[in-house]
Each structure stands twice: as C-alpha cells, then as structure tokens.
C-alpha cells in the first residue's frame, strides 16, 4: 500500500502546472454550479426549466455554428450539423456561380 501511495505522489508531482490549473477550474466550476443550483432550487420549476432549456439550446447552436464543440460531442454534432447553418456555409455558397 505504501508503494502505491509513493508512486501516486510521484506521478502527481510530475503533472505540469497547466493541468493543475484545469483541475482547479473544473473543481471551482462544479462548486459554483452546485451553489447556484441550490439557490435556484427555490425558484418556480417551470421557469427554471425554460431558462435551462434556453441555455442548453444556445450553447448547442453555438457549437454547431462555430464547430468548436468538445471532442466527445463531435460524433453527435457531425450527424446534426448538416441540418443547421454553419459559419463557413454562406461564404462557400457565394463562391459558386449561379445556375442558369
């Protein structure tokens, strides 16, 4: 058991500072989300659901339009993106000659 703990500590010491920063931001975001959800829990549930739906929809369409989704969402966005406009679609359409 001591050997495992020692090797785990050695591994943690070798992590770059950028990784620790990302871990810290993730933990802080999780704590903030829990804090906000506890404060909002007293709110009307229908309004909370509508606000949540609007936020998720805006983030989703931003991902589809700009194609800056997280890597784990790429397979889903790849399948849905052809049905929605994207940032480069207007310029690509303007470059083609009109059909007679």
Residue pairs with C-beta under 8 A, 6 or more apart in sequence:
40 48
61 84
62 68
63 69
63 73
63 77
64 77
64 80
64 81
64 84
64 86
65 84
65 85
65 86
65 87
66 86
66 87
67 77
67 81
67 86
67 87
69 77
